[in-house]
Every structure is written in structure tokens, then in C-alpha cells.
Amino acid sequence: MVGELLRLFRYELWANRRVLESLQQAATPAKAVELFAHILAAQEVWLARLRGQDSSVLPIWPAVSLEDCHKTLERLESAFQTYVESLNENILDERIVYRNQRGDRFENTQREILTHLAFHSHYHRGQVAARLRDAGLAPNNTDFIQYLRVGG
């Protein structure tokens, strides 16, 4: 399972880079950048929780520029690679206790959180693509099967 999670997060990083490339086109809608910033912010929040850190101070919908997103993506690539590579089967089902941005207490396993992250990002990447298409722009294909086709 650890190998599959590592593959999934390599896909995540690839797909996020592809979205960033799409957003660097002229006349990118502000809402598309906002959605991408949310994807990255949520990943930062969940990574903090997985590390046992307080995530309540991190914004979930930050008002940031595309350049800020680029810097965040670079930081997250390294952090998630290190985190996922440190996993082993014994800890995937360990429960993590955390508080959301409102301070509500929750508990999930690392496996559940990592799975959620992949689905959450995928959902919002679709929204970004729709915003780009609405603006007459062509978003990059970020489908998992496309990732596999190009050597992922």
C-alpha cells in the first residue's frame, strides 16, 4: 500500500504542475487561481496535521498570486515526497487527532487522510479546468491515465 500511495502522490505532484502550467496562460480567470491556491493550501493543512502540528493558523482559502502558488507547490513537492517515503504499513492505520480551522476535533487514519487528499485535489482540479474552458483557454490534461501514458 505504501508503494501505491507514493505513486498516487507522484501523480498529485505531476497533476498540480500541469495545472500551474495551464494557469500561466494569458487571461487566466482569478477564480481558477483561487481554486488552485485552495488545493495547495489544503495540502499544507493536511500535511501539518499528519505531522502532528497545529493547522488552525493556516488559511484554507488564501488570497495569493500565481507566483505564490508556484513557490508553495515547490515546497509541497519536497515535503510530501519526504513524508510519503517515510511511511510504512504499520503506521498507515494509526489515528491522527486534529482540529479543523474552526477548532472542531476530528480523528482519522493516515491512510484515510492521504486518500482524501488525492480526491480533494482531483475534484478542485476539475473546477480549475472548467473555469479555464469557460474563459476560452485549453487546460492541460491531468487525468491519472494520462500520467501513466507519459511515464508516470
Residue pairs with C-beta under 8 A, 6 or more apart in sequence:
1 89
1 92
1 111
2 84
2 87
2 88
2 89
2 92
5 84
5 87
5 92
5 111
5 114
6 84
6 85
6 87
7 152
8 114
8 118
9 80
9 81
9 84
9 114
9 118
10 152
11 118
11 144
11 147
11 152
12 80
12 117
12 118
12 121
13 76
13 77
13 80
13 81
14 142
14 147
14 152
15 121
15 122
15 125
15 142
15 147
16 36
16 39
16 40
16 73
16 76
16 121
16 125
17 73
18 140
18 141
18 142
19 36
19 39
19 125
19 128
19 139
19 140
19 142
20 36
20 66
20 69
20 70
20 73
21 140
22 128
22 129
22 132
22 137
22 138
22 139
22 140
23 32
23 33
23 36
23 66
23 69
23 128
23 132
24 66
25 132
25 137
27 135
27 136
27 137
28 66
28 132
28 135
28 137
29 131
29 132
29 134
29 135
31 131
32 128
32 131
32 132
32 135
33 65
33 66
33 69
34 61
34 63
35 124
35 127
35 128
35 131
36 66
36 69
36 124
36 128
37 61
37 62
37 63
37 64
37 68
37 69
37 72
38 60
38 61
38 62
38 124
39 120
39 121
39 124
39 125
39 128
40 69
40 72
40 73
40 76
41 58
41 59
41 60
41 61
41 62
41 72
42 60
42 117
42 120
42 121
43 76
43 80
43 117
43 121
44 55
44 58
44 72
44 76
45 55
45 58
45 60
45 101
46 55
46 113
46 116
46 117
47 76
47 79
47 80
47 83
48 54
48 55
48 58
49 55
49 96
49 98
49 113
50 83
50 96
50 110
50 113
50 114
51 83
52 96
54 99
55 98
55 99
55 101
56 99
56 100
56 101
56 103
58 101
60 101
62 68
64 72
84 114
87 110
91 110
92 109
92 110
92 111
93 109
93 110
93 111
94 109
94 110
95 107
95 108
95 109
96 107
96 108
96 109
96 110
96 113
97 105
97 106
97 107
98 105
98 106
98 107
98 108
99 105
99 106
100 106
108 116
125 142
128 139
129 139
129 142
132 138
132 139
133 139
